[in-house]
Amino acid sequence: MLSCLVAAACVGDAAPSAAPAALPWTPVATVAFGADDVSAPFTLHPRGAVTFVRVTGVPLADTCMQLQSLTAPDGTYLVAANNSGPYCTRCRWRVATAIGSGVFALPTDGAFPTLEARLRLLDCDVLLESVSPGRRRASARVEALDGAVVVHGTFDVALAYTPSAAITADDALALQADAARWFDGTGVTLRWAPPCALDADLDASAELTWSDFAALTPLVRAADARCPAAGALRVYVAGCWSYRDPITGTTSEPEGLTTRIPAGLAGGVVDGVVVRSGRCGKLPARASGRTVAHELGHALGLFHSVEIDGRADDLDDTTGDDIMNAVPSLNDHGFTPQQVAVLRRHPLMRE
């Protein structure tokens, strides 16, 4: 059974969380998708250590996008064509598929004065290229934001737990403290809002997939009404949910799931982290600070150092012997230096 899963985003009927904190996004272009489901090209002007590219589908629902190409001025391809699945597999820098809206982090470090990019539409159900391209009339708004790696930063987080989580307020505080200790020595401080007990819960049949988090609607609405936390990334703790693989149709009960990488930067969609705790489902579970820290690593921009299938990330100092292994509960080590650098470049990291 997978212990940790990453999905790209969520659109559809789920009520959106509070809008992300205001950041100085620069409009780049609005591009249409052609008969081949590939967008018109647009030009990026990277500055600084990393450029964040936010793409938002029009319409928001059922518009799933991945980079089709990214080309340097000398013709070098930084992204090769035909990228499908929850993250880009033919990219110099790994980026998550944007479902509805998402952000690509491009750590160019000022090496390229310009980049030409194109997007491709994917089938939102399976995150693969459509077998019948050209059937959807869609476009995408593209925005850019230059970023830097901070030396010390604070990241705002808010924990909300349901009745099925079977934890007390003291348990929630302990969970927050345990998660925070995994960031000791990284230069990242988690600033937790007071934990919030929700009166809403998930049904035992609630299922999440790569791209469908509609089941989280009751939690999102209850948290926004009961304990607003403007600008903070939500961590939901609940026992009643499972993950369904949209390709195989099988279900599992992972330790946690993050809606997108990086999180907290796209509006109009459910965005955040959900971890398992409680007695709902096949197996009893107890949320751990290590799992929460692992999922927050995803939210801050990290992918699995080693996937279940053995695929490695794009960082040089990761071998899977760290907290971002796909099975976090089996590893007692923290973040590597290069993982720390990724954590500290998130746009919502406050110095």
MOWO-V952654 format. One record per helix or strand of 3 or more residues. SS is the DSSP state (H for helix, E for strand). FROM is the first residue (numbers start at 1). TO is the last residue. If there is no record, write none. Layout:
SS,FROM,TO + SS,FROM,TO
//
This chain:
E,4,6 + E,26,33 + E,42,44 + E,50,58 + E,64,72 + E,77,79 + E,101,106 + E,115,123 + E,139,147 + E,153,161 + H,163,165 + H,169,181 + E,188,192 + H,214,226 + E,233,238 + E,242,244 + E,256,258 + E,272,276 + H,289,299 + H,328,330 + H,337,343
//
